[in-house]
Amino acid sequence: MYYHKIHFSLKEARTTLGIIRADIDRMVLLKTELDEIGYDMYRHTFFGGLGPNGEGFHPPQLEELVEIIQSIVERGIQIKNIDAGLIDFPHIRANGEEVYLCWKADEANIEYWHPIPDGFRGRRHIDEL
């Protein structure tokens, strides 16, 4: 039994990354903008506990960010860290083990993977896949 319904081959993950890379970059930028205006996207309030913005709506950056996140997650991709643009593609190794192909925004391509329980700290080079 696997954790995920959608799995990517390395080639599919790399192709998909090419399609969504601009969205990942935009996601990171939007999160930075929210931080800069003092908006806590996890609590949906401005830092200090004030409501969305006193006018009953959220910053437009949050609305766009949510749309981007939804479009990425709907593809079966796991977003692990918005600030770093860290994402995982579920993958099945030749031995049947479900793992993640791992990428973050400052990397040129998908060059790492890790067992699901190990997380980012357990990253190994793709040659060991």
C-alpha positions as CSV (number, residue, x, y, z in Angstrom):
1,M,0.0,0.0,0.0
2,Y,1.4,3.4,-1.0
3,Y,0.8,6.8,0.6
4,H,0.2,8.5,-2.7
5,K,-2.1,7.8,-5.7
6,I,0.1,9.7,-8.2
7,H,3.7,8.7,-8.8
8,F,6.3,10.2,-11.2
9,S,9.1,8.6,-13.1
10,L,12.3,10.7,-12.9
11,K,11.7,11.8,-16.5
12,E,8.1,12.7,-15.7
13,A,9.1,14.6,-12.6
14,R,11.8,16.6,-14.5
15,T,9.3,17.4,-17.3
16,T,6.7,18.5,-14.8
17,L,9.3,20.6,-13.0
18,G,9.9,22.5,-16.3
19,I,6.2,23.2,-16.5
20,I,5.7,24.4,-12.9
21,R,9.1,26.0,-12.2
22,A,7.8,29.6,-12.8
23,D,4.9,28.8,-10.4
24,I,7.4,27.7,-7.8
25,D,9.4,30.9,-8.2
26,R,6.2,32.9,-8.0
27,M,5.2,31.0,-4.9
28,V,8.5,31.8,-3.1
29,L,8.2,35.5,-4.1
30,L,4.6,35.8,-2.9
31,K,5.5,34.3,0.4
32,T,8.4,36.8,0.7
33,E,6.0,39.6,-0.1
34,L,3.5,38.4,2.6
35,D,6.4,38.3,5.1
36,E,7.4,41.8,4.2
37,I,4.0,43.3,4.8
38,G,3.8,41.4,8.1
39,Y,1.1,38.9,7.1
40,D,1.2,35.4,8.7
41,M,-0.2,33.1,6.1
42,Y,-0.4,30.2,8.5
43,R,-2.7,32.1,10.9
44,H,-4.3,34.3,8.2
45,T,-3.6,37.4,10.2
46,F,-1.1,40.2,10.3
47,F,1.6,39.7,12.8
48,G,0.5,40.9,16.2
49,G,-2.9,39.2,15.9
50,L,-4.8,41.8,13.9
51,G,-7.4,40.5,11.5
52,P,-6.9,40.0,7.8
53,N,-6.4,43.7,7.2
54,G,-9.3,45.4,8.8
55,E,-11.4,45.4,5.6
56,G,-12.5,41.7,5.7
57,F,-10.3,40.3,3.0
58,H,-6.9,38.8,2.7
59,P,-4.0,40.3,0.8
60,P,-4.1,39.7,-2.9
61,Q,-0.7,37.9,-2.6
62,L,-2.3,35.3,-0.4
63,E,-5.1,34.7,-2.8
64,E,-2.6,34.2,-5.7
65,L,-0.4,32.0,-3.5
66,V,-3.3,29.7,-2.6
67,E,-4.2,29.3,-6.3
68,I,-0.6,28.4,-7.1
69,I,-0.4,25.9,-4.3
70,Q,-3.6,24.3,-5.3
71,S,-2.5,23.9,-8.9
72,I,0.8,22.2,-7.8
73,V,-0.8,19.9,-5.2
74,E,-3.5,18.9,-7.7
75,R,-0.7,17.4,-9.9
76,G,0.2,15.1,-7.1
77,I,3.3,17.1,-6.0
78,Q,4.1,17.6,-2.3
79,I,5.0,21.2,-1.2
80,K,7.4,20.8,1.8
81,N,8.7,24.4,2.3
82,I,7.2,27.4,0.6
83,D,10.1,29.7,1.6
84,A,12.7,27.4,0.0
85,G,10.5,26.3,-2.9
86,L,11.0,22.7,-1.7
87,I,8.9,20.1,-3.4
88,D,8.7,16.4,-3.6
89,F,7.5,14.1,-6.4
90,P,6.2,10.7,-5.2
91,H,8.1,8.0,-7.0
92,I,8.3,4.2,-6.9
93,R,11.8,2.7,-6.9
94,A,12.6,-0.4,-8.9
95,N,12.4,-2.4,-5.6
96,G,8.8,-1.2,-5.0
97,E,9.7,1.3,-2.3
98,E,7.7,4.6,-2.4
99,V,10.1,7.5,-2.1
100,Y,10.3,11.2,-2.9
101,L,12.2,12.8,-5.8
102,C,13.3,16.0,-4.1
103,W,13.9,19.5,-5.5
104,K,14.3,23.0,-4.2
105,A,14.2,26.3,-6.0
106,D,17.9,27.0,-6.0
107,E,18.8,23.7,-7.7
108,A,19.1,23.3,-11.5
109,N,17.3,20.0,-11.8
110,I,16.0,17.1,-9.7
111,E,19.2,15.5,-8.5
112,Y,18.1,14.0,-5.1
113,W,15.7,11.6,-3.6
114,H,14.9,10.4,-0.1
115,P,12.9,7.7,1.7
116,I,9.6,9.2,2.9
117,P,10.3,8.8,6.6
118,D,13.8,10.3,6.3
119,G,12.7,13.7,5.0
120,F,15.0,16.3,3.6
121,R,17.9,15.3,5.9
122,G,17.9,11.8,4.3
123,R,18.5,13.2,0.7
124,R,20.6,11.0,-1.5
125,H,22.0,11.7,-5.0
126,I,19.8,10.4,-7.8
127,D,22.6,8.0,-8.8
128,E,21.7,6.0,-5.7
129,L,18.0,5.7,-6.8
